[in-house]
């Protein structure tokens, strides 16, 4: 299993690799997990080319050990060099290639273009969009070509791989992400609505502009309402700068939270607010649901695959602070609704434990081993 991200359990994509590999080993398989550091250092590589450097070194490693593995599970886009080279005549035979795709690149580009047009997302203005088109997008496109199977975390990505990238339906498998059993903690009977929680990186794509705007309005109407921002991965001072001075005492920022402490963070808060504009399938959403929290999130790829509006959470239109405020106000006014949504969310999360999801992943890898290289 290879993915070009740092070797940190707190990182979303890395956490998925750790969770799956631990279960594969428990079920009797041998697994190598190859992270960014495993092919470093990158001292002489410009930062924007580190993804390509990792992909090249990964491909070279595979060709040095063509018989070591039964199957390769390479996360997109870091399998793009391997995908290119295996299509050349005379390339040595390598194991079947199963791609894992967490998000939808087309959706991300679409929503960030919209944010840039609003004067937000400065890194996605026209020059960077052109660079993204000729570099990042091409890495993804090449990674998709030549795969034997693809595992995707949301249905929109599954559709895109078939309609836009030419994969056959039998090659594409929708397998959502999972949640660890440690998050299923009793919530008790205190169904309050004064402590709001956001968990995720502090990125424009996560809807942080709309989180800020919504909380400013909510705080003006509810004197006891507080916001916790956990796992933002940027210095606390940078996050606090987003909020007006009168609200600083009502905001708790925890940039890095150890994995073992996250269940307690969810248990300490009342409502999960996740206004992301595009996701694969966020682990934090599943964790909040497992903890029995009522959830307000956006009706877009990743979230709408697991949240059914009015049953196990509330869905709001993306990029709409007013819609977020209305959803939170609805929960604040209705304790019975909070209780019902939280209970249903926990019941839903029971169908997404890593033991169940790991079996689904493993079934695709075993299929690839049985059928061999396409």
N, C-alpha and C positions, 0 to 999 in steps of 0.2 A: 504494500500500500504506500503510495507516494503522493506527497502534497507539499508545495513550495511555500509553506508558512512556518513561523517559528515553532519550536518544540515546547509549547505551553498548553497545559490542560485547560487554562482559562480561556483560550481562544476558541471561538465557535467551531471552525472547521477542524482544527487540531483535536478538539474534544471529541468530535465524531470518530476520528481515526482511533483515538485511544479507546473509546467505548467499544467499538467493533472489534478491534484487535484483541482486547482482553477476553471477549466472548469467544472468538475463534480459537484462541489458545486453550480456553477452558473446555472447548468441544473437541480438542485433540489435534488442531492444526498448527503448523509452524508459520509464523508471520514475521516479516521484516517491515518496520515502519520507517520510511525515509522522509525526513523533514528538511527544511531549508538548511539547517546547520550541518546536515550529514554530507553535503557536497560543497561546503564552504572551505576557507573564507572567501569573501567577495571584495577584498580590499581594493583591488584594481578595477572593479566593475562599476560603471556609473549606476546610481540607484535605479534609474528607470529601466535598466537592462538586466537587473538581477533575476527577474522571472525567466528571461531567455537563457541566462547562464545556467540557472538551476535545471531547466528543461534539457539543455545540451548535455550537461554532466550526468543527468539521470539517464538519458538515452545511451550515452557511452557506457555507463555502468551496466545497463541491461545487456548490451552487446558483448560485454566482457564475461557475463554470466548467463549465457543463453539457455542453459539447462538447469539452472538453480531453482527456478520457480515453476509451479504448475499453471499459474495465472497471474496477470498483472492488473492491479486496480489503481489506475492513475487518475488523480483528480484534475479536472479542467481548470486552467488551460495547460498545465505543466506537462501533459503528454504530447504536446504538438510536435516536438522534434522527433520523438519516437514514431509518431504517426506518419510523418513525412518520410522518414528513413525506411520504414518497413514497406513502403510502397515502391521503393526503388528496386529494379531488377538486380538480383544477386545479393540482396540484403540477407544476412543469416537468419535462419528460422528462429523466432522468439515465441514465447508463450502467448496464449490468447490475451487480448487487450480489452479490459472492461473499464470504461470511462465512468467517473462519477461527476455529476454536474449539480452544484447546489442551487444556483440561481438561474435567472433568464437574462442573458446579456442584452437581448433586444429590449426587454422591459426596462432594464437599468438605464440604457442609453436614452430611451424615450422619456422617462421621468426626470432624468438629470438635465436633459435639454430644456424641459419645461421649467425646472428650477433656475437654470442659468438665464432664461429669458426674463425671469422675475428679479434679476439682480442678485440672486443667490448662487451658491455653488460656483465660486469664481474659478475653480480649477477645471470647470467644464465649459468654458467659453470657447469661441470658435477655433482658436489655434490648438487648444488641447483636444477639442473634439476631433479635429483632423488627425492629430497624433493618435488618438484612441482608435480611430477608424483604420489607420494603416498598420498599427502595431498590436494593441490589445485585441481588437476584434478579429484580426487575422490569426492570432494565436489560438483563439477559441475555434474559429472555423477549421483550421488545420487539425486541431485536436479531435474534432468530430469525425473527420474523414479517416476511413480505415479502421474504425473501431469494430470489434466483434459484437459487443453489447454496451449499452449505456444505462446507468442507474441515475435517475433524476429525483430531486426532492420535492418537486411540485408539478402539477399537471400542465401548467402553461409551458414549462420547459420541455415536457414530453411532447407536446403538440408542436413546438417550434422545431425540435430536432427532426420531426417527420416532415413537416410542411416546408420548412425553410432550408433544411440541410440534407434532405434526401435519405434519412435512415428509414428502414422498414419498421413496421409496427412490432414485429417479433424481436427486434433488436433493442427496443426502448422499454425500460421497466420503471414504473413509478414506485419508489420506495421512500416513504417519508422518513424524517429524522425521528429520534426517540428521546426518551426521558429516563433518567436513573431512578431507581426505587427510593432513593434517599429523600426525594422531594415529596413523597406522599406522607405528609405529616398531618396529624389532626389539627384542624383549625379552631375547634371549639365553637361556641355559640355567640361570639362577639362579632356580629356582622356590621362593622362600622364602615364609614366611608370618608375618613379624614386623612388617611395616609396613603398617598399615591406613590407608586413605584414605577420607575423606568429602568430597564436593564439593557445595555447595549453600548456599542462604540459611539463616541460623540462625532457622528458623521452627518452631513447633509442628507444622505440617502436614508438615514434612520428617521427622518422627519423631525429633527430637533428644532427647526424654526417653528413648527406647528405645536410641538410640545411646549415650548416657551410661551408662545402666544396664548395657548389654551390655559396654561397654569396661571399666567398673569390675570386673566379674566376670572378664573375660578377662585383664586385667592382673594380677589376684591369682593367676592360674594359670600365667601365662607372663611370666617376669621380663624377657624381651627384647622384649615386644610394645609397639609405639608407635602413636600415632594422629595423623594429619595432617588438619586441618580447613581446607579451602581454599575461597575464594570465599564466605565466610559473610556478608560485607557489613555486619558490625557490629564494633565495637571489640574487639580481642583480649581486653581485660580482662573484657568482658561474657561472652565464651565461657568463659574460664578459670574464672569464678565457678561454673560448673556442675559442676566436677570437684573431688574432694577434694585437699587439699594434697599428699599423698604422690605423686600422679600428675602433678603439674604439669611435672616434668622429662621426662615421656614423651609430652607433647602439644605439637604444633607447630601454631600458628594463623596462617593467612595470609588476612586479611580480604579483600584485593583482589589478584588475580593477573592481570597482563596476558594477553590472549588468546594471544599468541605464546609465553608461558612455560608454558601449561597442558600441552602434550604432555610436557614435561620432568617436571612434577609427577606425572603418571601413571606415567612410566617409573621414577621414583625409589621408587615404592611397590609393595607386593606383592599386596594384596587390596583390592577396592573394596567398601565396606559402605555400603549406601544404604537406610535403613529408612523411606522416605517412606510416608505414609499415603494419599496420593492425588496423581496427577500427570496431565499430558497425555501426553507422552512425553519424559522428561528427557534433555536433551543430554548431561549428565554421564555417564549410564549408557551411551549409545552411544559416547562418547569413551573411557570405561574399557574397553569391549569391544574397540574398535578397537586399543587399546594392548596387547591380549592379557592383560588382568588377569582372574583369576577373580573372579566377582561374586557377592555375597550381597545380595539385595534382597527386597522384599515382593511377595506374590502378590495384587496389586490392580491397578486400572486404570492403564495406562501402562507398567508394568513387565512384566506378564504378556503383553502383546502382542509383546514381543521376546525375553523370556527363557523358554526351555523348561527346566523343572527337571531337573537332572541331565545336560543336554546342553551348554548354553552358559552355565550359571550355576546357582545354588541359590536357590529361592524359599522364603521363610519367611512365616508368617502375620503380617499387619500388627498393630501395637500389641502385640508380644510379644517382650520382650527375651530370654526363655528360648530362643525359637526362633532368634533371631539368634545367640546364644551357641552353640547346638548346631550350626548351620550352619558357623560359623567353626571350631569345634573339629573338625568333620568334615574341613574342608580342611587344618587344621593337622596332622592325623594322616596325611594321604594326599598325598604329593607328586605321584604319578601323576595323581590326580584334579585337582589344581590345574593341572597341565600340560594335561590334556585339556580342561578347561573353558575355560582361557584361550585355547587354540588354536581351539576351536570358537567362542568369543565373537568372536575376530578374524575368522574366516571369515564369521560371521553379519553383522558390521558392514560387510563388503564389499558387502552388498546394500542398505546404507543411506547410501551416499555422497551428498553434496549434488547431485552431477551427476545421479544417478539420481532422487533425490527431487524435484529441481527440475523435471525433465521431467514428472513426475506432476502436480505443482502446475500447471505451465503448461498441461497438457492440459485441466484443469478450467477455467482462465481462457479458453482458446481456445474451449471448448464454450460458455461463457457469451456470448462475443462472437458466435459463429455463430448462437446461438438467440435472442439479444436479450433484452430485459426481459420477464419473465413477466407 
